[in-house]
Amino acid sequence: MRRLLTTLLVAPALSAAQSPAAIDSIVERAMKTFGNQGVAVAVVKDGTVIVAKGYGIKRLGAPDLVGPDTRFGIASNTKAFTATALGILVEEGKLAWDAPVIRYLPEFAMYDPFVTRELTIRDLLVHRSGLGLGAGDLLWWPASTYDRKEIVRRLRFIKPATSFRSAYAYDNVLYLVAGEVIERVTGRTWEQFVQERILDRVGMTASTVRHSDAGGRDDVASTHAVVEGTMTVIAPMTSDNTNPAGGINAGARDIAKWLLVQLDSGRLADGSRLVSARTAREIWTGVTPLPMGPPAPEMAPLRRQFSLYALGFNTGDFRGKKLLTHTGALPGYLSWLGFIPDARVGVAVLTNTETPMYTALGWSLLDYALGTTPPWDFVGGQAAVAKRQKASLTLDRIAIAAARDSLGKPSLPLERYAGTYEDPWYGDILISYANGKLRMAFGHTPQLQGALVHWQHDTFVARWDDREMRADAFVTFQLNPDGSIDQVKLVAADPETDFSFDFHDLLLKPRRAR
């Protein structure tokens, strides 16, 4: 049997229960339980790297093992780097946390003029703008033809879901705006600034700042997911439009360095500072209250006393101590990062397989680093929760199918559904008719094209040609009294569809002759 682990870095004297060998056992059990291909793990404590290593393989069917520098997309764990970049600029007097964005980007606008005037640099980071969950993500995901400046311009056409600063709703597009602010005030792109002012200074020499680097052929973990029932290698996200929200690629050794800097309140290994302790505290301070329901019984230690979104981090409590965490998700990459400043412990898990292992392993290793006795079985607990969720999703799919009126025919001949439709914030979508069939193609998203298959009445299913997206959509046409098409709405056809496919935010109208 091939041994799954690779290079061990630093292992200070520890009890048997807290030895690096204990980490190996925890990781190997988690990988076996969830079927992950590869994972990189970092555990730091008291200013020392206890372990920073790789386990498993980079690519299904290939022998190359994950090493300590093998890169994984850390996805939304990038957001803390963007917050840190803004913190550096605040210290230099080039920005102010509570200054309006339009002071630096005068052309910036949201749908509501009041929000345009009042939205601050801090607001860009804390998910309380009034935008709905994932609103606007279709401007960049899947990869679009829009550049960052055009994406920012189109935000003014997205209607809010709630009033300003009244509710939490996770978004990515305002981090893209934050990247534009950085470029405007420094003359350096987000990528240049983060590389030079953060990665280089932290010593993250193997890390990169672009989604597109996930397609490289050097020490990069390939991306995996279950597609139509089979675990397979899938294409990574390679569009660089939203690097400020999720573009960094890193391995175990480098992410351990990042954890050490966090736990030392912004102090670097050479004693100089990336940011001041005051700025570190600012970044760690919760702003937007998060929903806080009880955890599943199998995950009981995750019950929170408080939970807020800070500046690129979630902040809450674990085992009676303040905890900073974040997760990240991209096609085939999932990451979990957490650290407890008072206990001087930190953990990161980076994986190249879409399973719930990353959170189960993160919590398990945090318990390990704290020396919790006895530790909670987060791996077994998460496996039980995942099994229950899978069963629930199956029932949801059965219910959706059962509600279908299979005899309900379209109101119109198929060719009358064809035409060019437009949405105020996304742009054009073409529905074409040929050889007795309909097809849908998003004008600015090459991957979003596929057959429209009749479902019931005036609802069709957009079955995308690229099956790796796992994001088919119901497409419903609403008619005027004269039988012409008034509007078209889309919703995800499967309850497991990623929220970044924000089809539900589209309101398509037939394009009229101009």
Residue pairs with C-beta under 8 A, 6 or more apart in sequence:
4 28
4 31
4 55
4 56
4 65
5 24
5 27
5 28
5 53
5 54
5 55
6 53
6 54
6 55
6 65
6 66
6 67
6 68
7 53
7 54
7 67
7 68
8 20
8 51
8 53
9 49
9 51
9 52
9 53
9 68
9 253
9 256
10 48
10 49
10 50
10 51
10 52
11 19
11 20
11 50
11 51
12 48
12 50
14 20
14 50
15 371
16 22
17 371
17 373
18 368
18 369
18 371
20 50
20 51
22 368
23 41
23 43
23 50
23 51
23 365
23 368
24 55
26 361
26 364
26 365
26 368
26 379
27 39
27 41
27 55
27 361
28 55
29 379
30 36
30 39
30 357
30 360
30 361
30 364
30 379
31 39
31 55
31 56
31 357
33 357
33 360
33 379
33 380
33 383
34 353
34 355
34 356
34 357
34 360
34 383
34 386
35 231
35 353
35 355
36 56
36 351
36 352
36 353
36 355
36 357
37 56
37 57
37 58
37 59
37 60
37 222
37 224
37 231
37 352
37 353
38 54
38 55
38 56
38 57
38 58
38 65
38 66
38 70
38 221
38 351
38 352
38 353
39 54
39 55
39 56
39 66
39 349
39 350
39 351
39 352
39 353
39 357
39 358
39 361
40 52
40 53
40 54
40 55
40 66
40 68
40 70
40 72
40 221
40 251
40 252
40 255
40 348
40 349
40 350
40 351
41 51
41 52
41 53
41 54
41 55
41 252
41 347
41 348
41 349
41 350
41 361
41 365
42 49
42 51
42 52
42 252
42 253
42 255
42 256
42 259
42 346
42 347
42 348
43 49
43 50
43 51
43 52
43 256
43 345
43 346
43 347
43 365
43 368
43 369
44 50
44 256
44 259
44 260
44 263
44 339
44 345
44 346
44 347
44 369
45 344
45 345
45 346
45 369
46 344
46 345
47 260
47 263
47 264
47 344
49 256
49 260
50 369
51 252
52 68
52 252
52 253
52 255
52 256
53 67
53 68
53 252
54 65
54 66
54 67
54 68
54 70
54 251
54 252
55 66
56 65
56 66
57 63
57 64
57 65
57 66
58 64
58 65
58 66
58 70
58 220
58 221
58 222
58 352
59 221
59 222
59 233
60 222
60 224
60 231
60 232
60 233
61 233
66 221
66 352
67 219
67 251
68 251
68 252
68 253
69 206
69 219
69 251
69 252
69 253
69 254
70 219
70 220
70 221
70 251
70 252
71 206
71 207
71 208
71 213
71 214
71 216
71 219
71 220
71 221
71 249
71 250
71 251
72 221
72 249
72 250
72 251
72 333
72 335
72 350
72 351
72 352
73 211
73 214
73 223
73 236
73 237
73 246
73 247
73 248
73 249
73 328
73 330
73 333
73 335
74 246
74 248
74 249
74 250
74 255
74 328
74 333
74 335
74 337
74 350
75 246
75 327
75 328
75 329
75 330
75 333
75 334
75 335
76 172
76 245
76 246
76 326
76 327
76 328
76 329
76 335
77 248
77 326
77 327
77 328
77 335
77 337
77 348
78 243
78 244
78 245
78 246
78 247
78 248
78 328
79 125
79 175
79 245
79 246
79 312
79 313
79 326
80 283
80 311
80 312
80 313
80 326
81 194
81 198
81 248
81 312
82 125
82 175
82 178
82 179
82 182
82 190
82 194
82 244
82 245
82 312
83 125
83 283
83 311
83 312
83 313
84 198
84 274
84 275
84 283
84 312
85 182
85 190
85 193
85 194
85 197
85 198
86 95
86 97
86 121
86 125
86 178
86 181
86 182
86 311
87 275
87 279
87 280
87 282
87 283
87 311
88 197
88 198
88 274
88 275
88 279
89 95
89 182
89 185
89 186
90 96
90 97
90 121
90 279
91 275
91 276
91 279
94 185
94 186
95 104
95 121
95 181
95 185
96 121
97 120
97 121
97 122
97 282
98 120
98 121
98 122
99 120
99 121
100 117
100 118
100 119
100 120
101 108
101 119
101 120
101 121
101 123
101 124
101 177
101 181
102 108
102 116
102 117
102 119
104 121
104 181
104 184
104 185
105 152
105 177
105 180
105 181
105 184
107 153
108 116
108 152
108 155
108 177
109 116
109 155
109 156
110 116
110 119
110 129
110 130
110 155
110 156
110 158
110 160
111 155
111 156
111 157
111 158
111 159
111 160
112 130
112 160
112 164
114 164
115 129
115 130
115 160
115 164
116 156
118 164
119 129
119 164
121 178
121 181
122 287
122 311
123 129
123 165
123 174
124 174
124 175
124 177
124 178
124 181
125 174
125 175
125 178
125 311
125 312
126 287
126 288
126 309
126 310
126 311
127 168
127 169
127 170
127 171
127 174
127 288
127 309
128 164
128 165
128 166
128 167
128 168
128 169
128 287
128 288
129 160
129 164
129 165
129 171
129 174
130 160
130 161
130 162
130 163
130 164
130 165
130 166
130 167
130 169
131 158
131 160
131 161
131 169
131 171
131 173
131 174
132 160
132 161
132 162
132 169
132 502
132 505
133 161
133 169
133 170
133 171
133 499
133 502
134 170
134 171
134 172
134 499
134 500
134 502
135 158
135 161
135 169
135 171
135 173
135 502
135 505
136 151
136 154
136 155
136 158
136 171
136 172
136 173
136 425
136 502
136 505
137 171
137 172
137 173
137 499
137 500
137 501
137 502
138 144
138 426
138 442
138 445
138 500
138 501
138 502
138 503
138 505
138 506
139 146
139 151
139 154
139 173
139 425
139 426
139 444
140 146
140 151
140 172
140 173
140 176
140 239
140 241
140 242
141 172
141 237
141 239
141 242
141 500
141 501
142 239
142 445
142 446
142 447
142 448
142 469
143 237
143 238
143 239
143 241
143 445
143 446
143 447
144 151
144 239
144 241
144 444
144 445
145 444
145 445
145 446
146 154
146 241
146 444
147 241
148 176
148 179
148 180
148 241
149 180
151 173
151 176
151 241
152 173
152 176
152 177
152 180
154 425
154 426
155 173
155 177
155 425
157 424
157 425
158 425
158 505
161 167
161 169
162 169
168 288
168 289
168 290
168 291
168 309
170 499
172 242
172 245
172 246
172 500
173 242
173 245
175 242
175 244
175 245
176 241
176 242
176 244
176 245
178 244
179 189
179 190
179 243
179 244
180 190
182 188
182 190
182 193
182 244
183 189
183 190
183 193
186 193
188 196
190 209
190 243
190 244
191 209
191 210
191 240
191 243
191 247
194 209
194 248
195 209
198 204
198 274
199 205
199 207
199 209
199 248
199 254
201 268
201 272
201 274
202 254
202 257
202 258
202 261
202 268
202 274
203 254
203 257
203 268
203 269
204 250
204 254
204 255
204 257
204 258
205 254
206 219
206 250
206 251
206 253
206 254
207 248
207 249
207 250
207 251
207 254
208 248
208 249
209 243
209 247
209 248
209 249
210 240
210 243
210 247
210 249
211 236
211 237
211 238
211 239
211 240
211 242
211 243
211 246
211 247
211 330
212 238
212 239
212 240
213 220
213 249
214 220
214 223
214 236
214 237
214 238
214 249
214 330
214 333
215 236
215 238
219 251
220 249
221 333
221 350
221 352
222 233
222 236
222 332
222 352
223 233
223 234
223 235
223 236
223 330
223 331
223 332
223 333
223 352
224 231
224 232
224 233
224 234
224 332
224 352
224 353
224 354
225 231
225 232
225 234
225 331
225 332
225 353
225 354
225 468
225 470
226 232
226 354
227 234
227 467
227 468
227 470
228 467
231 353
233 332
234 331
234 332
234 468
235 331
235 468
236 330
236 331
236 332
236 333
237 246
237 330
237 331
240 247
246 328
246 330
250 258
250 350
251 350
252 348
252 350
255 337
255 348
255 350
256 348
257 269
258 348
259 337
259 339
259 346
259 347
259 348
260 269
260 346
261 267
261 268
261 274
262 280
262 324
262 339
262 341
262 346
263 339
263 341
263 344
263 345
263 346
265 277
265 280
265 281
265 341
266 273
266 274
266 275
266 276
266 277
266 279
266 280
267 273
267 274
267 277
268 274
275 283
282 311
283 310
283 311
283 312
283 313
284 310
284 311
284 313
284 315
284 324
284 341
285 310
285 311
285 315
286 306
286 307
286 308
286 309
286 310
286 315
287 308
287 309
287 310
287 311
288 308
288 309
289 307
289 308
290 307
290 308
290 309
290 314
290 316
291 307
292 304
292 306
292 307
294 303
295 301
295 302
295 303
296 381
296 384
296 385
296 388
298 380
298 381
298 382
298 384
298 385
299 363
299 378
299 381
299 382
299 385
300 376
301 318
301 319
301 363
301 367
301 376
301 378
302 318
302 363
304 316
304 317
305 316
305 317
306 315
306 316
306 317
307 314
307 315
307 316
308 314
308 315
308 316
309 315
310 324
312 326
313 324
313 325
313 326
314 324
314 325
314 326
315 322
315 323
315 324
315 325
316 322
316 323
316 325
317 323
318 338
318 340
318 366
319 367
319 370
319 372
321 340
321 342
321 343
322 340
322 341
322 342
323 338
323 339
323 340
323 366
324 338
324 339
324 340
324 341
325 336
325 337
325 338
325 339
325 362
326 336
326 337
326 338
327 334
327 335
327 336
327 337
327 358
327 359
328 334
328 335
328 336
328 337
329 335
329 498
331 354
331 468
332 352
332 353
332 354
333 350
333 351
333 352
334 351
334 353
334 354
334 355
334 357
334 358
335 348
335 349
335 350
335 351
335 358
336 347
336 348
336 349
336 358
336 359
336 361
336 362
337 346
337 347
337 348
337 349
337 362
338 346
338 347
338 348
338 362
338 366
339 345
339 346
339 347
340 346
340 366
340 370
343 369
343 370
345 366
345 369
345 370
346 369
347 362
347 365
347 366
347 369
348 362
349 357
349 358
349 361
349 362
349 365
350 358
351 357
351 358
355 386
356 382
356 383
356 385
356 386
357 379
357 382
359 378
359 382
360 378
360 379
360 381
360 382
360 383
361 378
361 379
363 376
363 378
363 382
364 375
364 376
364 378
364 379
367 375
367 376
367 378
368 375
393 495
393 496
396 495
397 494
397 495
400 493
400 495
404 455
404 456
405 456
405 457
406 456
408 456
408 457
409 457
410 417
410 454
410 457
410 458
411 457
411 458
411 479
411 483
412 458
412 477
412 479
412 483
412 485
414 433
414 436
414 437
414 438
415 433
416 485
417 431
417 433
417 438
417 452
417 460
417 477
417 485
418 431
418 432
418 433
418 438
419 430
419 431
419 485
419 510
419 511
420 428
420 429
420 430
420 431
420 510
420 511
421 428
421 429
421 430
421 431
421 488
421 508
421 509
421 510
421 511
422 428
422 429
422 508
422 509
422 511
423 429
423 506
423 507
423 508
423 509
424 507
425 505
426 442
426 444
426 506
427 443
427 444
428 443
428 444
428 511
429 440
429 441
429 442
429 443
429 506
429 508
430 440
430 441
430 443
431 438
431 439
431 440
431 441
431 452
432 438
432 439
432 441
433 439
437 451
437 452
438 451
438 452
438 460
439 449
439 450
439 451
439 452
440 448
440 449
440 450
440 451
440 452
440 462
440 475
441 448
441 449
442 448
442 449
447 464
447 466
447 469
448 464
448 469
449 464
449 465
450 462
450 463
450 464
450 465
450 466
450 472
451 462
451 463
451 465
452 460
452 461
452 462
452 463
452 475
453 460
453 461
453 463
454 460
454 461
455 461
455 474
458 476
458 477
458 478
458 479
459 474
459 475
459 476
459 477
460 474
460 475
460 476
460 477
461 472
461 473
461 474
461 475
461 493
462 472
462 473
462 474
462 475
462 490
462 493
463 472
464 471
464 472
469 501
470 494
470 496
470 497
470 498
471 492
471 494
471 497
471 498
471 501
472 492
472 493
472 494
472 497
473 490
473 491
473 492
473 493
473 501
473 503
474 490
474 491
474 492
474 493
475 488
475 489
475 490
476 488
476 489
476 490
476 491
477 485
477 487
477 488
478 485
478 486
478 487
478 488
478 489
479 485
479 486
480 486
484 510
485 510
486 509
487 507
487 508
487 509
488 506
488 508
488 509
489 504
489 506
489 507
489 508
490 503
490 504
490 506
490 508
491 503
491 504
492 501
492 503
492 504
